[in-house]
Structures are given as C-alpha cells and as structure tokens.
Amino acid sequence: TLITVVSASSQEISFSSKLTRQQAFFLFAQMMKEITARFKFESCSKDVLIDFCRVVYMNHDEQLRAIDEFAKNYRPNKALYCLTNQSFISRILNRVVRTHEIDILYKFGFFIKQATIQLNRLHEENKVLIETISMVYRGKTMPFLEFETLIKNSCGGFLSFPNFLIASMNKRFAIDFIDRRLAMHRDMIGILFEIDIAKTTFDEKSPFALLKDPDVDKDDVCFNMSTIFRIQSVEQITNGEMMMWSVKLKLINNDDQQLQYIIASTRHDEVHANPAFHLGKLLVDMGEYKRAEQFLLSLLQDTAILSQPRRLVRVHNGLAAIYTYNHDYVKALNHYHEVLRLSLTYLQSDHLDLIPIYKAIGDNHYNQKEYSNALENYEKAIKVLEQNPSPMNVNTSSDLHNSISMAKQLLKIHQ
C-alpha cells in the first residue's frame, strides 16, 4: 500500500523494541524523509540516477528518449513538473516507495530534496493565495479489507502518504477519479480524502504548495513526501447511486506533541549517525526479510564500516535475527559468533550486553538439538548475570534458568 497509519494511542516507537508492521512502515517513511532532508548529495547524483533509469527502460525507446531529454534539460526548478506529469521519474519513484528498495530511494534522494526545496519556494510565492484555501480533495480506491484494517477504525490516528501527494481544490475532480477507477476495478471501494489545511503552521520539512496549470482549468495542492495528517472522521457517503467512504484528514502542525512523541526515535543523533542499520531493522519489522538481508549484506561490503565494531555488531545482529526467523540456524550462529567476537573488542567480559548474545547463541544451538552447546552458552549468560546482581534482572534470570533446565532435560534424554 502507499498509505501508512499509526494509532493515536501509540507510545514512543523505539528502534530497540519489536515494532508492529504498521509502526515500522510509518517510521520507515518518516526516516527516508529525514535522511533526504539532511543528506549532502554529490554533483554526480543526477548522472547516477539517469544511468539507473536507462537500465530500467533499456528496451523502451520512448522512455529512453524521455530520459535523454531529462539528462539534457532537467533543472532543479523542474522537479515538481516531473512528479506531477506521468514521467519515468514518477513511475519508478511510485514503485520503489511501495517496494522499499532503499538503494534505489537513495538514488532519488537528490531529486526528492530538490522537489522539497521547490515546494518551499512555491509556498512562499503563493503564500497569500494558499492561505485562502481551507479544503482539498484526493480520490483513491483500495480493497475493503485493506481499508478496514488501516483506516476505518483509526479515528484520531496519524495517516501518511509515503510519496508526494497531489490533491485537488475541486471535489468533483476527486470524485470523478474514483468513478473511473471503480469502473475498471469493481472489487475495490472508493475513498474520498477531504483534507483540511486551514490555519496550519507552515513547516519547511513538510511543505505544501499550490500548483497552477495555465493549460487546464485545474489547481492542485502538492504535499511533500510523507506528510502526516490526523484522521478526524470516517463515514460512508453516497454519490448518486454510488457508495463511497469519506475520510476527513487534518494537516497537523509539526509541533503536535502526540506526533512528536511517536516519531521521536527517528530524530535521535544515534539514528542519524547510522541510518542504514536502522532502515534495515525497520525492514525486518515490516516483514521484508529478503530485502533486509540483501540490504544488510550490502552494508558489509562498505569498507568504511570495517573499522567500526559497534556498527558491525548491529549489522551482524540484524542478519542473525533474519536467519533465525527463517530457521537457517547455521548462518544465524555464524553471525552471532561475529557479534560476540566484535563485542568483546570494546566490552568487558562481564558486561550485561553480552547476556542476550550468549542467550541467542544458545537458542540457535538448542533449535538444532545441540543441547550441550546450548547449555554451555546459557551458563555463560547466567555467569555474567550473577556478576551484575540487580532486581531489574529477575525476569532475565528466570528465563535463563528455564532454558538451562530444558537443555539439561533434553541432554539426558538424548545421551
């Protein structure tokens, strides 16, 4: 889907905990926006994107001509034009936003940043006019089950469109779009997003601007990538003989306290110092295990990371978790042993952070019915725990003693 929603009751979403898929989808979109806003792109970034697009469309002469035209004539002030016209740029960007191909999103980073800058400039130019607009509209179709899961019961929650969003000032245009889509896809339902933008404090990170088209009698408002709205109401409505759903959204201020609480983790310095690992972690929580594996393995090819044991630990931990989930315990063990080796280069041998590593190694041996090796690692974890007595460690101690007991029982049976 190209919509993410988090509940209004969500606590701060922490990277250190297991996230729901929707929380991970939501944070992923916000992190990509944060990264592109902070990124300093090289002068060759445009050429890298063009080369990539030529490979994608290598057998499409018409698209290759469009790419040549882009290479020759593109300027930063044309970014929004490329997005709002069905260009090869907008088509590929729509795909990679949906499929979470991080490496390709990075290639689009300079373009996304230039579109954001252009939105800010346009907003300033049309400031007086846009302040007179209170409501804009966007039509969409989706399967009912998806709508029910994501939106129907999420009043008060936060909704984000991970791509740039174009909304019309004319409600009729949005409804006509829904009509046309439903005529082609009768298994879908129609949704009319009614977006309230009145009295919103402008935010440079989430700009929106009026796009006037002199060639047609149509004015649109474009919102930045991953702009966040609050869901105010959801109700079924009729349009002639057609039933559809009206979803009223409110563009919220960037200083909304509840939102700040939920997305605070994306703005931590540690996240921005090591964004790639955290994006990989989000892919795991999103259930995108194959893509997460490919991405984390690609990080190990980066020679800069080889001298940074803490970052290497995170990458190996992520890979080990993926292989454990996929029951590939041999690969998981290889990565957990790397985690242990690297951790001991900067941690004391009795550090509490070693406990979950020994436990994970033990669990992977246990899952392979290697109970003697499992027991050895559980006991190492207990030894570290006993050197760090604390009431906070009671649950960990209980969990480890249960694991030791089970390993001993099974070891007796299999001896």
VEXPATOR-894291 format. One line per 10 residues: for each residue x, y, z of N, C-alpha, C. Coordinates in steps of 0.001 Angstrom, whole numbers, plus 500000, padded with zeros to 6 digits. Layout:
X/Y/Z/X/Y/Z/X/Y/Z  ... .
//
This chain:
500840/498798/500000/500000/500000/500000/500873/501249/500000  500288/502372/499595/501008/503642/499646/500459/504522/500758  499848/503910/501756/499344/504650/502919/499837/503944/504172  500302/504716/505156/500663/504135/506445/499870/504843/507533  499500/504085/508555/498679/504615/509647/499241/504109/510966  499311/504991/511975/499606/504542/513336/498515/505043/514265  498242/504250/515268/497178/504562/516218/497521/505788/517051  496481/506500/517441/496673/507664/518316/497187/507240/519682  496970/505972/520036/497385/505500/521361/498808/504947/521364  499493/505017/520204/500870/504503/520128/501767/505228/521124 .
502631/504452/521769/503658/505037/522619/504807/505479/521711  505858/506049/522326/507038/506362/521511/507515/505076/520847  507753/505148/519547/508169/503968/518801/509686/503879/518884  510173/502843/519558/511610/502725/519805/512236/501695/518877  513416/502021/518332/514108/501090/517448/514607/499868/518213  514741/499990/519517/515279/498880/520295/514234/497808/520572  512962/498100/520294/511907/497128/520562/511337/496587/519259  510595/495496/519371/509932/494908/518207/508720/495765/517872  508633/496206/516615/507547/497086/516191/506473/496296/515464  505241/496812/515481/504215/496241/514613/504568/496604/513173 .
503989/495889/512221/504298/496178/510812/503909/497613/510470  502736/498059/510956/502290/499412/510621/503207/500470/511230  503655/500245/512470/504599/501185/513079/505889/501246/512260  506361/500069/511814/507597/500024/511027/507419/500725/509681  506286/500483/509006/506007/501159/507733/505997/502679/507930  505336/503116/508997/505197/504547/509272/506564/505180/509527  507364/504535/510383/508688/505080/510713/509628/505048/509516  509513/504003/508693/510367/503894/507510/510178/505116/506612  508913/505468/506362/508621/506629/505507/509166/507915/506124  509001/508070/507450/509483/509286/508109/511008/509352/508108 .
511648/508187/508267/513116/508176/508261/513676/508545/506899  513045/508036/505832/513524/508378/504489/513406/509879/504254  512321/510481/504771/512166/511932/504629/513257/512669/505405  513531/512215/506623/514567/512848/507443/515945/512724/506782  516228/511547/506231/517546/511300/505637/517769/512187/504419  516765/512252/503532/516943/513068/502324/517058/514551/502674  516396/514973/503758/516485/516382/504168/517891/516723/504657  518566/515757/505282/519890/516006/505863/521041/515680/504901  520749/514858/503903/521806/514325/503041/522477/515416/502216  523791/515317/502079/524536/516186/501153/524866/515344/499921 .
524234/515685/498802/524373/514859/497610/525528/515333/496732  526162/514356/496074/527306/514647/495211/526836/515262/493892  527764/515934/493209/527435/516554/491919/527086/515513/490863  527538/514262/491087/527270/513196/490118/525940/512485/490378  525185/512904/491405/523957/512201/491791/522965/512095/490639  522839/513174/489874/521915/513170/488731/522338/512122/487706  523637/512036/487417/524134/511067/486433/523905/509632/486900  524067/509394/488206/523836/508056/488766/522377/507654/488566  521447/508587/488838/520022/508303/488658/519701/508053/487185  520251/508871/486300/519985/508724/484863/520488/507369/484361 .
521688/506978/484773/522233/505673/484359/521331/504538/484832  520838/504653/486059/519944/503630/486594/518650/503556/485777  518058/504709/485470/516800/504747/484710/516987/504175/483307  518147/504398/482715/518417/503842/481378/518452/502314/481414  518963/501764/482501/518972/500299/482644/517542/499783/482794  516734/500472/483614/515342/500054/483832/514563/500032/482519  514774/501048/481684/513996/501192/480444/514827/500871/479196  515775/499968/479323/516699/499701/478222/516001/499212/476950  514816/498620/477077/514096/498107/475901/512894/498968/475518  512826/500197/476040/511686/501079/475755/512200/502371/475115 .
512139/502419/473790/512712/503562/473064/512095/504892/473477  510763/504896/473669/510086/506153/474019/510580/506680/475363  510712/505770/476340/511184/506181/477666/512657/506598/477617  513440/505923/476800/514857/506294/476674/515008/507693/476091  514113/508051/475158/514142/509416/474616/513787/510428/475704  512807/510048/476553/512420/510931/477664/513574/511095/478657  514320/510012/478881/515473/510074/479790/516566/510965/479200  516790/510854/477897/517771/511731/477233/517365/513201/477375  516068/513459/477218/515543/514827/477365/515765/515333/478790  515511/514454/479768/515722/514781/481183/517199/515100/481433 .
518079/514261/480897/519524/514451/481094/519987/515792/480535  519393/516186/479432/519811/517408/478749/519216/518661/479379  517934/518602/479767/517209/519832/480125/516770/519944/481585  516958/518877/482384/516464/518955/483771/517199/520035/484561  516419/520805/485301/516945/521780/486252/516188/521585/487566  516779/521977/488699/516098/521788/489986/514688/522368/490047  514420/523440/489290/513080/524038/489349/512059/523279/488499  512482/522131/487933/511558/521301/487156/511182/520014/487895  511629/519884/489146/511397/518641/489892/509908/518333/490037  509114/519330/490429/507679/519093/490633/506972/518771/489324 .
507425/519362/488233/506834/519060/486927/507023/517575/486614  508209/517032/486907/508478/515610/486655/507602/514715/487524  507303/515183/488734/506483/514387/489649/505011/514394/489266  504517/515534/488832/503077/515680/488606/502655/515260/487206  503602/515072/486297/503298/514527/484978/503779/513077/484959  503035/512222/484326/503345/510793/484370/504658/510493/483648  505749/510873/484285/507076/510686/483704/507686/509386/484208  508797/508991/483599/509511/507797/484064/509958/507986/485508  510258/509225/485894/510674/509519/487271/509554/509168/488245  508348/509669/487995/507241/509439/488928/506864/507964/488970 .
506961/507261/487826/506601/505840/487805/507572/505004/488634  508880/505252/488450/509859/504471/489218/509775/504823/490699  509615/506108/491007/509537/506530/492408/508326/505912/493091  507184/505859/492396/505996/505203/492956/506282/503746/493281  507021/503087/492395/507323/501670/492610/508229/501462/493813  509321/502231/493886/510300/501977/494946/509783/502415/496317  508878/503394/496346/508252/503769/497618/507385/502613/498110  506747/501925/497160/505881/500798/497513/506694/499572/497918  507838/499359/497257/508617/498139/497478/509771/498319/498460  509993/499557/498923/511011/499855/499938/512420/499454/499499 .
512747/499742/498228/514092/499458/497715/515009/500620/498116  515649/500466/499267/516393/501572/499870/517502/502080/498956  518219/501155/498312/519333/501588/497468/518851/502479/496325  517660/502169/495785/517125/502995/494689/516572/504311/495243  515953/504264/496424/515477/505504/497048/516630/506475/497274  517798/505942/497638/518975/506802/497802/519336/507482/496483  519193/506740/495374/519490/507331/494061/518554/508501/493755  517322/508435/494273/516347/509505/494058/516496/510634/495080  517400/510465/496036/517496/511410/497143/517674/512851/496721  518591/513099/495772/518845/514485/495355/517595/515084/494723 .
516858/514248/493961/515655/514714/493272/514552/515051/494285  514379/514174/495291/513382/514408/496340/513703/515701/497086  514998/515902/497372/515410/517113/498087/515121/518358/497257  515379/518295/495948/515118/519451/495088/513623/519732/494968  512805/518677/494944/511350/518868/494902/510864/519535/496186  511451/519142/497324/511083/519741/498610/511461/521221/498651  512657/521538/498154/513099/522942/498097/512163/523750/497200  511771/523162/496066/510872/523863/495144/509499/524094/495784  509015/523107/496555/507736/523278/497262/507812/524444/498245  508910/524526/498977/509087/525637/499922/509071/526984/499199 .
509758/527045/498060/509815/528298/497298/508431/528670/496750  507717/527671/496203/506379/527934/495665/505407/528372/496756  505542/527765/497929/504665/528151/499038/504864/529625/499372  506123/530040/499404/506417/531434/499724/505859/532363/498648  505973/531955/497380/505480/532783/496272/503956/532923/496289  503265/531829/496666/501793/531821/496633/501180/531874/498030  501957/532389/498981/501553/532355/500389/500176/532968/500623  499930/534139/500073/498652/534833/500294/497502/534020/499731  497702/533449/498539/496639/532684/497891/496359/531380/498624  497411/530674/499031/497195/529370/499658/496555/529507/501036 .
496743/530659/501680/496103/530872/502981/494593/531039/502861  494103/531226/501633/492647/531328/501424/492016/529953/501190  492850/528921/501019/492336/527564/500755/492157/526834/502081  490995/526265/502294/490756/525550/503551/490647/524036/503363  490213/523584/502163/489966/522159/501964/490420/521727/500572  491094/520577/500499/491451/519982/499208/491048/518506/499241  491031/517862/498053/490430/516530/497942/491332/515586/497150  491307/514333/497573/492066/513301/496862/491217/512030/496803  491017/511500/495601/490278/510256/495441/491213/509070/495407  490765/507936/495950/491585/506718/495952/490666/505508/495988 .
491133/504396/495440/490421/503129/495584/491353/502125/496240  490779/501204/497008/491569/500137/497623/490638/498993/498003  491168/497791/498231/490334/496678/498689/489705/497008/500046  488469/496544/500266/487780/496878/501514/488547/496371/502732  489115/495159/502641/489829/494596/503792/491001/495485/504195  491712/496012/503196/492833/496913/503475/492332/498200/504131  491229/498732/503607/490632/499942/504175/490197/499701/505617  489572/498551/505850/489076/498230/507194/490237/498083/508173  491307/497444/507721/492472/497217/508580/493210/498511/508901  493391/499343/507865/494223/500537/508016/493474/501741/508573 .
492298/502024/508013/491703/503350/508184/490384/503368/508948  489511/502406/508665/488114/502502/509115/487978/502761/510613  488792/502096/511405/488671/502218/512867/489848/502977/513481  490410/503909/512707/491626/504605/513162/491418/506089/513418  490192/506497/513734/489939/507922/514005/490852/508415/515127  491426/509581/514919/492355/510141/515894/493792/509753/515636  493997/508726/514791/495346/508278/514477/496007/509143/513417  497237/508787/513085/498011/509545/512103/498133/508755/510806  497941/509455/509692/497999/508832/508368/499027/509565/507523  499789/508792/506749/500805/509393/505886/500785/508721/504522 .
500940/509532/503477/501145/509019/502124/502656/509081/501881  503349/507947/501789/504814/507991/501724/505396/508679/500495  504595/508917/499461/505096/509649/498300/504595/511089/498351  504961/511888/497361/504379/513223/497223/502889/513051/496925  502065/513891/497518/500612/513771/497366/500071/514983/496622  499330/514721/495538/498667/515784/494787/497182/515732/495119  496635/516830/495616/495208/516908/495956/494579/518071/495199  493309/517903/494835/492622/518910/494019/491810/519865/494891  491734/521114/494445/490855/522070/495119/489397/521820/494737  489186/521037/493682/487843/520768/493172/487401/519363/493586 .
486402/519280/494440/485908/517996/494942/485438/517097/493806  484851/517709/492772/484302/516956/491643/485393/516166/490926  486586/516774/490774/487692/516079/490113/488045/514796/490866  488086/514883/492197/488436/513718/493016/487380/512624/492895  486102/513019/492902/485013/512039/492786/485008/511398/491400  485239/512192/490364/485296/511648/489002/486427/510631/488862  487550/510900/489535/488668/509953/489506/488237/508623/490125  487534/508696/491261/487048/507477/491916/486101/506724/490986  485174/507443/490327/484228/506819/489390/484970/506029/488308  485980/506651/487725/486719/505995/486639/487451/504755/487144 .
488048/504859/488310/488783/503722/488872/487851/502565/489213  486686/502878/489789/485747/501818/490170/485149/501134/488948  485019/501857/487846/484513/501257/486606/485471/500179/486103  486769/500361/486380/487781/499390/485942/488066/498326/487005  487831/498677/488281/488161/497763/489387/486947/497639/490311  486018/496780/489922/484752/496682/490658/484900/495975/492005  486051/495356/492251/486278/494700/493540/486831/495668/494586  487013/496925/494212/487557/497936/495130/486439/498782/495730  486803/499585/496719/485884/500596/497247/486498/501972/497000  485631/502984/496910/486098/504342/496682/486269/505098/497990 .
487347/505869/498081/487612/506675/499279/487870/508111/498848  487124/509014/499436/487329/510443/499190/488028/511034/500409  489294/511398/500256/490015/512068/501330/489711/513564/501250  489140/514085/502323/488842/515519/502409/489835/516118/503403  490759/516908/502881/491929/517330/503662/491812/518795/504062  491742/519007/505371/491631/520357/505939/493039/520927/506133  493342/522020/505406/494675/522632/505532/494596/524035/506136  493427/524393/506639/493243/525745/507191/494032/525917/508488  494580/527103/508660/495246/527507/509905/496329/526519/510340  497122/526076/509383/498226/525172/509696/499534/525951/509674 .
500326/525798/510716/501630/526459/510757/502550/525820/509725  503122/526641/508860/503954/526099/507784/505241/525510/508346  505637/524362/507784/506839/523665/508234/507718/523365/507022  508966/523808/507053/509863/523630/505908/510153/522166/505608  510040/521288/506623/510285/519864/506394/509091/519195/505712  507908/519752/505907/506698/519191/505294/505952/520278/504534  506578/520839/503502/505933/521942/502785/504784/521465/501901  503899/522380/501577/502866/522130/500571/502699/523426/499793  502278/523297/498544/502204/524494/497702/501135/524326/496640  500663/525447/496153/499668/525478/495082/500369/525301/493740 .
499849/524370/492941/500374/524151/491595/499321/524617/490604  499564/525727/489962/498604/526262/488993/498993/525802/487591  498016/525249/486866/498261/524789/485500/497511/525697/484537  498219/526563/483823/497544/527509/482924/496896/526836/481716  497309/525581/481417/496772/524900/480238/495398/524281/480483  495085/523995/481732/493762/523438/482057/493202/524190/483255  491889/524182/483350/491233/524884/484458/491268/523996/485697  492447/523857/486274/492612/522908/487374/493763/523366/488263  493473/523572/489534/494503/523938/490508/494652/522806/491515  495891/522416/491769/496169/521353/492729/497056/521881/493843 .
497028/521164/494953/497977/521418/496035/498854/520183/496156  500163/520403/496191/501115/519298/496322/501697/519303/497737  501642/518146/498394/502216/517978/499734/503533/517215/499620  504454/517534/500489/505754/516882/500474/505634/515394/500776  506652/514659/500387/506727/513227/500664/506530/512955/502157  505674/511981/502464/505447/511508/503838/504882/512566/504776  504118/513512/504232/503408/514465/505092/502408/513696/505951  502244/514135/507195/501391/513414/508150/500103/514191/508408  498994/513448/508414/497676/514014/508696/497050/513258/509867  496137/513940/510559/495356/513256/511592/494004/512856/510999 .
493577/511615/511271/492274/511140/510798/491201/511676/511743  490326/512535/511221/489298/513155/512063/487990/512376/512068  487604/511831/510913/486360/511053/510858/486383/510136/509646  485621/509053/509745/485464/508091/508649/483989/507741/508569  483357/508005/507426/481936/507675/507296/481589/507322/505857  480562/506491/505728/480103/506094/504394/479173/507170/503843  479345/507490/502557/478515/508513/501926/478011/507985/500586  477032/508683/500011/476534/508310/498688/476839/509432/497706  477142/509009/496488/477336/509969/495402/476461/509481/494251  475231/510021/494166/474263/509480/493220/473894/508083/493673 .
474133/507101/492812/473836/505711/493166/475059/504998/493740  476176/505687/493798/477421/505045/494217/477723/505321/495691  478108/504249/496392/478537/504378/497781/480057/504538/497813  480516/505390/498698/481962/505520/498909/482193/505942/500357  483442/506028/500736/483788/506414/502099/484438/507792/502090  483992/508618/503019/484608/509927/503216/485551/509833/504417  486816/510177/504187/487809/510190/505269/488301/511620/505417  487933/512243/506528/488339/513635/506762/489694/513647/507468  490648/514362/506857/492004/514468/507391/492308/515914/507747  493156/516094/508734/493620/517429/509117/495138/517456/509021 .
495664/518377/508203/497113/518580/508158/497550/519108/509517  498456/518390/510164/498790/518779/511536/500098/519550/511581  500221/520345/512605/501437/521132/512802/502585/520223/513221  503774/520586/512798/504951/519778/513096/505231/519689/514594  504712/520649/515361/504975/520637/516802/503889/519899/517588  503011/519161/516893/501986/518367/517571/502669/517420/518566  502340/517566/519855/503077/516850/520900/502926/515340/520791  501712/514897/520471/501483/513453/520367/502301/512855/519221  502339/513561/518094/503127/513081/516956/504613/513089/517292  505086/514161/517919/506497/514250/518278/506905/513083/519170 .
506006/512693/520062/506278/511588/520977/506440/510281/520202  505582/510084/519187/505601/508840/518423/506844/508732/517542  507233/509836/516887/508336/509754/515913/509672/510241/516471  509741/510446/517787/510968/510994/518391/512203/510175/518034  512045/508842/517946/513213/507987/517721/513873/508228/516368  513128/508736/515371/513732/508972/514049/514676/510165/514074  514607/510951/515143/515409/512174/515198/516555/512094/516199  516762/510905/516775/517887/510729/517681/519201/510841/516906  520218/511423/517535/521523/511578/516885/522105/510230/516475  521887/509214/517321/522450/507891/517041/521854/507308/515758 .
520572/507583/515526/519906/507098/514310/520492/507787/513083  520720/509084/513189/521262/509818/512045/522744/509522/511820  523420/509066/512871/524821/508677/512702/524936/507333/511979  523896/506521/512069/523924/505180/511470/522555/504851/510872  522081/505636/509885/520719/505447/509371/520520/504123/508657  521562/503637/507982/521401/502431/507167/520980/501237/508020  521659/501043/509168/521282/499908/510015/519839/500021/510473  519424/501212/510882/518069/501380/511404/517017/501158/510317  517333/501540/509085/516420/501231/507981/516337/499719/507781  517478/499037/507902/517472/497578/507805/516637/496944/508896 .
516752/497474/510121/515947/496979/511249/514457/497163/510969  514083/498309/510396/512677/498551/510065/512190/497574/509004  513034/497251/508023/512648/496269/507002/512338/494919/507642  513122/494532/508644/512859/493278/509356/511493/493345/510039  511225/494444/510754/509943/494592/511455/508767/494694/510484  509035/495132/509252/507993/495202/508229/507735/493837/507602  508562/492848/507956/508418/491520/507363/509110/491385/506020  509920/492379/505645/510625/492365/504349/511994/491702/504553  511967/490389/504896/513196/489733/505328/514230/489611/504210  513791/489258/503012/514737/489094/501904/515390/490427/501561 .
514571/491483/501501/515126/492802/501178/516055/493279/502300  515670/492998/503553/516515/493382/504691/517851/492646/504635  517793/491350/504311/519028/490563/504202/519950/491147/503129  519392/491420/501948/520200/491976/500853/520819/493313/501254  520014/494127/501925/520489/495458/502303/521593/495375/503353  521391/494539/504384/522397/494418/505445/523685/493784/504916  523553/492809/504019/524757/492220/503416/525528/493255/502600  524785/494151/501937/525456/495201/501154/526234/496147/502065  525747/496341/503300/526465/497209/504244/527822/496616/504612  527901/495285/504637/529167/494636/504980/530214/494816/503882 .
529774/495213/502680/530718/495467/501580/531347/496862/501683  530793/497675/502585/531298/499044/502758/532566/498999/503609  533707/499309/503008/534983/499206/503732/535049/500148/504932  534279/501232/504893/534309/502205/505995/533800/501598/507294  532936/500581/507181/532320/500011/508387/533264/499035/509094  534285/498558/508393/535147/497509/508935/535926/497960/510161  536137/499256/510303/536877/499770/511463/535934/500271/512558  534649/499937/512439/533649/500409/513402/532911/499208/514007  533503/498583/515030/532930/497340/515567/531493/497467/516065  531136/498616/516654/529764/498766/517150/528747/498718/516005 .
529073/499366/514893/528173/499336/513735/528130/497933/513133  529283/497275/513077/529321/495906/512565/528461/494975/513412  528500/495176/514720/527686/494360/515626/526208/494483/515271  525753/495707/515011/524339/495909/514683/523963/495199/513379  524845/495285/512400/524556/494647/511107/524511/493129/511265  525521/492554/511934/525537/491101/512139/524347/490655/512989  523982/491464/513978/522806/491146/514796/521550/491087/513937  521408/492069/513038/520248/492097/512153/520191/490878/511257  521333/490505/510673/521381/489323/509808/521095/488051/510600  521657/487961/511802/521418/486780/512637/519934/486634/512964 .
519274/487750/513253/517841/487711/513568/517028/487239/512365  517404/487701/511161/516704/487284/509940/516873/485781/509723  518109/485281/509857/518353/483855/509621/517681/482996/510694  517635/483486/511920/516920/482756/512971/515440/482661/512628  514860/483772/512194/513443/483788/511812/513179/482792/510683  514119/482683/509744/513952/481779/508598/514450/480362/508890  514753/480072/510163/515198/478748/510613/516516/478313/509969  517315/479273/509531/518645/478969/508997/519641/479179/510139  519648/478193/511061/520355/478379/512324/521876/478376/512161  522384/477700/511144/523836/477683/510922/524334/479082/510561 .
523647/479725/509601/524025/481099/509232/523827/482049/510409  522727/481851/511140/522459/482712/512298/523603/482615/513302  524060/481386/513569/525156/481195/514523/526439/481870/514051  526724/481774/512765/527929/482429/512236/527916/483925/512547  526757/484541/512355/526667/485987/512591/526651/486314/514082  526001/485467/514906/526015/485724/516354/527429/485566/516926  528205/484631/516388/529595/484492/516844/530417/485723/516465  530126/486313/515299/530782/487568/514924/530369/488692/515884  529087/488700/516248/528592/489697/517206/529364/489579/518518  529539/488346/518995/530254/488121/520252/531722/488540/520130 .
532378/488112/519060/533802/488443/518872/534014/489957/518833  533181/490640/518068/533317/492097/517928/532963/492817/519230  531930/492331/519917/531508/492975/521171/532618/492922/522218  533354/491811/522235/534426/491657/523225/535633/492542/522926  535644/493204/521757/536733/494153/521472/536507/495490/522171  535271/495746/522612/535024/497026/523297/534210/496885/524589  533821/495649/524950/533102/495428/526207/533937/494558/527146  533779/494784/528459/534370/493885/529452/533666/492528/529368  534362/491476/529774/533813/490121/529635/532616/489860/530547  532360/490776/531501/531202/490605/532387/530123/491663/532115 .
530145/492257/530924/529177/493319/530606/527798/492715/530332  526762/493384/530840/525389/492886/530684/524966/492718/529226  525530/493524/528330/525145/493428/526914/525530/492092/526289  526388/491328/526962/526787/490021/526429/525728/488954/526692  524853/489205/527663/523856/488191/528039/522949/487810/526868  522301/488778/526188/521431/488375/525069/522187/487710/523923  523494/487995/523805/524283/487353/522740/524482/485878/523076  524925/485604/524311/525078/484203/524726/523738/483465/524644  522674/484147/525054/521337/483528/525011/520950/483197/523566  521194/484113/522640/520843/483883/521232/521664/482737/520643 .
522955/482684/520996/523799/481575/520523/523264/480259/521078  522933/480266/522374/522364/479071/522990/521067/478640/522324  520188/479597/522046/518897/479276/521413/519084/478643/520039  520052/479149/519278/520276/478594/517936/520856/477185/517996  521719/476916/518982/522178/475532/519189/521005/474657/519627  520180/475173/520522/519012/474435/521019/518100/474051/519852  517865/474998/518946/516982/474739/517807/517548/473692/516851  518870/473460/516931/519498/472412/516114/519699/471123/516920  519101/471087/518123/519187/469931/519024/520619/469680/519492  521417/470743/519513/522790/470673/520035/522746/471155/521484 .
522193/470304/522349/521839/470745/523701/523054/471023/524578  524162/470319/524337/525371/470561/525128/525912/471973/524860  525973/472351/523581/526434/473700/523226/525457/474771/523711  524162/474449/523640/523149/475392/524125/523352/475642/525615  523522/474541/526373/523707/474639/527821/524951/475457/528164  526028/475240/527442/527281/475968/527685/527074/477484/527563  526331/477911/526554/526121/479347/526343/525102/479935/527313  524076/479150/527677/523133/479631/528694/523866/479856/530017  524792/478946/530349/525535/479068/531609/526496/480259/531578  527047/480561/530413/527882/481769/530283/527044/483022/530536 .
525819/483000/530027/524924/484143/530235/524583/484303/531714  524311/483172/532386/523997/483209/533821/525192/483722/534620  526391/483300/534240/527600/483736/534948/527745/485254/534885  527509/485837/533691/527576/487298/533548/526499/487953/534394  525317/487350/534398/524198/487910/535165/524515/487921/536659  525124/486856/537148/525450/486756/538575/526511/487772/538991  527304/488234/538018/528317/489253/538315/527723/490661/538303  526441/490742/537935/525748/492036/537881/524404/491939/538605  524418/491663/539917/523151/491477/540636/522304/492747/540639  521027/492579/540295/520103/493720/540264/518672/493191/540221 .
517749/493840/540970/516333/493429/540904/515769/493512/539483  516382/494377/538647/515905/494554/537270/516128/493293/536432  517032/492409/536903/517412/491249/536097/516664/489972/536471  515628/490092/537289/514903/488909/537781/514288/488120/536630  513605/488805/535703/512957/488112/534584/513979/487432/533683  515090/488121/533439/516148/487536/532609/516700/486282/533268  516905/486355/534576/517421/485211/535326/516462/484028/535244  515178/484306/535438/514161/483251/535379/514129/482602/534000  514199/483432/532964/514177/482937/531585/515383/482039/531311  516555/482478/531763/517770/481695/531536/517741/480373/532303 .
517269/480394/533551/517193/479153/534335/516225/478165/533692  515127/478668/533125/514196/477782/532404/514877/477151/531191  515651/477963/530462/516360/477452/529281/517384/476393/529682  518093/476645/530785/519083/475683/531277/518404/474377/531671  517288/474480/532368/516542/473297/532808/516091/472454/531614  515533/473123/530592/515066/472410/529400/516235/471743/528672  517356/472466/528548/518524/471909/527852/519061/470686/528591  519105/470734/529928/519593/469599/530726/518688/468383/530568  517361/468626/530603/516407/467518/530448/516583/466828/529098  516669/467639/528038/516785/467074/526692/518147/466428/526470 .
519165/466964/527134/520503/466371/527038/520501/464968/527641  519810/464785/528768/519698/463467/529411/518977/462479/528503  517875/462958/527902/517066/462090/527034/517870/461614/525826  518697/462511/525270/519404/462199/524028/520805/461620/524243  521190/461441/525504/522510/460851/525752/522447/459328/525644 .
//
